[in-house]
Amino acid sequence: MRIGNAHYHSVGEKESSVEQSRKRAKPGRNPGSVGRTSRPRQAEVAQLAGVSQATVSLVLSARTDGKAATISEETRERVLDAARSLGYVHDPAARRLAAARNNLLGVFSFTATFPTDVQHSYYPFLVGVEQEAAARGYDLVLFTGSSAGGPDALSRVRLADGCLFLGRHAPRAELKRLVADGFPVVHLGRREELEGLAWVGADYVSASRAVVEHLAALGHRRIVLVREDDDAPASTDRQRGFLEGLAAVGADAGPEAVLRCADPAGEVTAERVRALVEDGATAFVAEETDTGAAWRALDAAVREAGLGCPGDVSLGLLGGPPPDVAAAPVPMGFDVPRHQLGAAAVRLLSALVAGEETHEPLVACAFRAGETAGPPGRRP
C-alpha cells in the first residue's frame, strides 16, 4: 500500500507457519513469555521453530553455499516466522538489521483493519505520520489489532526500528514490556499512567475549558457534559477541562453536571434531556470518541424531544463530529489537530530511535464557533 510518498507494508491476521510450529516445538519455557528484558537469541528461535540452532544460523545468515541449499523451503519459512514472532533481527538485509536500523517505523492501530478510509477519524493522524516519515527518510509498516492476541501479540512490531501506537484503549502490559526492553515506542495520545512510555497529545483540557467559557459568555450557567463510561485519558482530560471551565465561570460543577453513560444511545433519551432542561439545563456538550456515540445520542435526543438548537438549547462538541453527519449544522466546539499530532509523534519516535532525548509539547486545539450555540432560550 502507498499513501503519499511513503511506502506502507501491512501485517495481516493470517496465521503464520510459526503458530503451527509452536505445537511441534520442544517443551519448556516459552522464549517470548512476559517479563523478557533481553533481546531474543538464536537458541530461542530454534526452540520455537523446532530445529537446531545451526539451521537457524544458516537461514538467518542468508548463506548461499551448499549447506544452506540443503534446507527445505518449509523449514526456512518456519525459522523466519519464528524469528519474526520473537522480534529477532534477521533477513532481509541481515547485516544492516543486525545494527538495529532499517529505516522502518511501525504504526500499530488497535482496530481490526487499518484506518485508511479518508473519512475515518484516524486518517488525518496517518497523513501527518506519513508526511513526516517521508521527510525523514522512513518507510512505514502498518500493524492492526487483528494480530493482537496472546502474550506476544506485539512482538512483531520489533521488525521496525520503533513503533507508534494509535488507539483509545491500548494493552498496557505489552506496551510496558516493550518499554522495559528499551524498544522505541510512542503512543499517539496521552498515556501518563504508563511510566516511561513516550507520548504526544492534544491539549484537551484547555480546549474543553474554552468551550464552557464560550457558553458562559453567551449567558449559560447550567451546562451538562455527556460522556462515555470509561477511563480513557482523552475522556478524563475533556471532563477535567469541562469542570475547570464551570468552576472558572461560577457555574454549577456538581455531580449532576456530568452524565456518564455506558450506553449513550440507551441512556440519553428524549425524556431525560427534557427533564434536565425542565430542571434548568440550557446547554449540553458531548465528548468526541472513535464511535461518536455520545454526540449521536445527544443530538438525536434533543431532536426527539422537540427542542430547537440553538433556540431552545445550545449544543457543543469537545472535538469533531462523525464524518457521516457532516451535512448537519456544524457544532460549536474545537478541532483536534490530528495532522500535527501525527507529525509530532514521528519526530519524537525518530529521536528515540536515534538515542536522543527530546520533548514534544501538547498541541493546541482550534476553537470552532459552529452553528449550535446561542444565548439561553425559552424553557419548554
N, C-alpha and C positions, 0 to 999 in steps of 0.2 A: 504494500500500500504506500502511496506517496501523497503527501499534502504539502503544498508549497515547495520549498527547496530541500526539505529533509526527507530522508528515506525512513519508512516505518517497517518494522518486521513484527508481525503479530504472533503471539504464542497462544495456541488454541487449547481446547479442553480434551482433545483426543488422548486416550490412554497410551502412553509410550510403552515400548518393549521393556523398559526398566521396571514398570509396575508389575508386569508379568514375571520378570526375573526375580522380583522380591520373594516370590513363592518358592523359588528354587535356591535362594541364597542360603549359605550356611547359617545355622542357628547362632545366637549370641546377641550382643548389644547392637542396637540399631545405630549405625555410624552417624546418622543425621538426627539423633534424638535431641530433644530440648535441653539446653544447657551448654551446647558447644561453645567453646571460647577460642578455638584454633581453626586454622584452615583444614579442609578435608585432605587426607593423604591418599596415595595410590592404593595402599592396602585396603582402605575403606571402600574405594571404588571397586576393587577386585572382589571384596566380600559381597557387596551389593549385586554385582553383575554375575557372581558365581563362577569366576575364572581366576587364574593365577595372576599374581602381581606382575610377572614377566609379560603376560599377554597384555595387561593394561599398559605397561611401559611401551610395548611395541605399537599399540594402537595410538596412544596419545602423543607419541613422538613423531607420528606421521611418516614412519620409515617406509621406504620403497624397495628394500632389499628382499632377498628370498625368504627370510624368516617372516617378515610381515605378510608376504604373499600367501603364506600357509594359513592365515587366519580367515575364517569364513566371514561372509558379509553379515550373517546373523549375529555372530559373536562380536564383530566390530561395532554394530549398531547397539548391542546390549551394553558394551563398555561405554560408548559415547553417551547413551541415555543415562547410565548410572552416574557418569561424571557431571552431566548437566543437572541431574536431580540433586546432587550433593553440592553443586556450586564449584566443582573443581575446575581450575583454569586449564583449558585444553584447546584442541584444534577447533576452528580454523586459526591459522597463523599462530601455532602453538608458542613459538619463541616470543612473539610480541605480547601474547596474552599472559605469558609467564611473568612479564614485567607488570602485569595488572593494569594495563592501559590498552584499550582497544577502540577508544573514541565512540563508545556506545553509552547512551544514557537510557535507563529503563523508565517507563511510565506505567504505574500499576493503578488500574481503576477497579474499585470494589463493586463492579456490576457484571452481569452475565455476558454482556457484549460491550465492546469499546465504544464510547460515545462520540462517533464521528458524524452523526446527523447534525447539520448546521443549526437546527432548532433546539438541540439538547442544551441544557444549561451548562454542561461541562465543556461544550465545544469551544467557546472563547478562551477557556484556560488552555486547551490544546493548541490553539492558534498561537497564543503567546509563547508557549513552550517550544513549539516548532520553529518559530522565527528566531528566538534567542539561541536555540540549539544550533540552527543552521549558521547563524552569525559566528558561533564559537567553534564551528567545525565538527559538531557531533551529529551522528545519526541516532535515531530513537528506536527502541524496542518496546512494543506495546504488550502489556500483560492485562488479563481481565480476571474478575472474580470467579470465573468458571473453573479456574485452575486452583482455587484456594480451598484445599481440603487436606486434612491431616496435619501432623506436627511440622512437616517440612514443606508446607504449602508455598512459602515464599522463597524457598531456596533457589529456584530457577532465576530469580532476579539478579543473582550473582554473576550471571553471564555478562551483565553490563558493568561499567566502571562504578556506577552508582544508580540510585533509583528514586524517582518522585512517586509519592503515593497520593492518590486523589480519591476522596470519598468522605462522606459524613461520618460513617462508622468504620473504624479500622481495627484489625486484630491486634490488640495491644501486646500479647505475648510474643508473637512473631516479630513485630516491629522492635520490641525491646531486645530480642535476641540478635537481630541484625545490628542494632546499635552497639550491643556489647561486643560483637565480633569486630567492630571497627569498620563495618561496611558503610560507605557514604549513603545516607538516607535523608530525604527532605519530605515533610508532609505539607501538602498544599492546603493550608487551613490550620488554625491554632490547635496545638496539642501539648500544652504545658504540663499536663498530668503525666506525661512520659518523660522521665528525666533523661537528658542527653539527646533527645530527638530534636533535630533542627526543623524549623517550620517557617513558613511565610503566611501572612494573614492580612485580612482587611480590618479596618478599624470600625467594627460593627457597633461598638459601644457609643462612640461619638456620633455616628450616623443615626442610630436609633434615638439618641437623646435629641438630636436636631429635629427629627420628625415630631416628637412630642412638643418641643418648644414652638414649632411652627403651628401646631394645632392650638396650643395655649394662646399664641399671639392672635389667633382668629377668634378667641373667646371660649374655647372648650376647657372645662375643668373636670369632667368625668369621662375618662378615656379608658377603654378596655383593650388589653392585649390578648389575642387568640394565638396560641402556640401548640405545637405537638408535645406529647408527653415523653420526652427523652432528655438525656443529659449531654447531647452533642455540644461541643464548645461553641459552635456558631449560635445555637439557640440560647445558651447561657449568656453569651455576650450581648445578644439582642435584648434579652429580658433585663439585663443589668442596665443597659443604656436607657431602656424604656422607663425603668423605675427611677433612675437618676434624673431623667427629664421631668418626671412627675414631681419629684422632691424639689427640683430647682424652681419650678413654677408654682409651688404650693398647692398642687392638686392632690387628690386622694390616691395614695400609693399603698393602700391596704390590700389584704388578700383578694378582695373582690375585683381588683384591677387586672388580675391575670387569670385568664380562662385556659387552663392546661388540659388538653384533650388527647386521650388515647386514640379516639376515633372521631376526628373533627366532623366528618360527614354525618355521623350519627348523633353527635353531641351539640353541635352548633346548629340548632334548628330555628325556624322562624319564630316559634313560640318563645324560645329562650332569648333571642335577640329582642323581641318586642318587650319581654319582661324587663330586660336590662334598660331599655330605652324608657319605659314607664318609671323605672327606678332612678332615672336621672342621667343615664349614659347618653352622650351626644356624639361620640366619635369612637370608632373601633380601628385597631391596627392589627395586622396579621404578619407572622414571620414568613419569610421565603424559605422553602425547603426543596429538596430534589423533586418531590411529588407535587408541590403546590397545594397540598391538601388543606392547610389552614385557610389560605386565601380563597380557594374554590368554595369551601364550606361557608365562610363568612359572606362572600358575595352572593351566593345562592340564597342564604337565609334572609339577607336584607331584602332581596327582591321578592322572595316568597312572603315576607311579612308586609309587603305593600309599601315599603319605605323608599322614598326617593333619595338619591345621592347626587350632590351634597345638600339637597334641600332639607330633608328630614334628619339625616345623619351623615357625618363625614367618615370616609374610609382612608386608611393609609396602609402601605405595604412596606415592610422592612426588607427591601430587596426588589427584585423584578418579577413581573407576572409570568405565569407559564406561557410558553410560546403559542399554545392553541387558543388562548383568549386574547391575543394581541389586538383583535378588532374591537374589543371593548374599550370604554374610556380609560385613558392612561391613569393608573392610580398614583396618588401622591406618595412619595417615599424616597428611596435612594437607589442608585445603580451600583452594583458590585463591580469593581474594576478587574474583571476576570483576565483580560488580556495582560494587564500589567502584573497581576499576581503570577501568571504562568511564566512570564519573563523573569520575574524576581526569583522564582523557585529554581529556574535553570542557573541563574547567576550564583545563587547560594550553593547549589549542588556542584557546579563546576569548581567552585572554590574548595569545597570539601574534598573532591577528587584530587585536586592539586595539593592538598595538605595545608591549605591556607585558612586562617581564622578571619571570618568576616561576619557581617550582620546586615540583615535586610529589615528596615523599619516597617511598621504597619502601613499599609497602603490606604489612603483616604478614599471614602466613597463619595460620589457626587449626589447632592440633594436634587430631587426631582419634584417640581411643583405639581405636575399632573392635573387631573380634572375632577378629583373625587373629594376635595376638601374645601370647605367654606365656613362661614360663621355658623354657630349653632342654630338649628332650625326649630320648627314648631314641635311640640310634643304631640304625639298621635292621641 
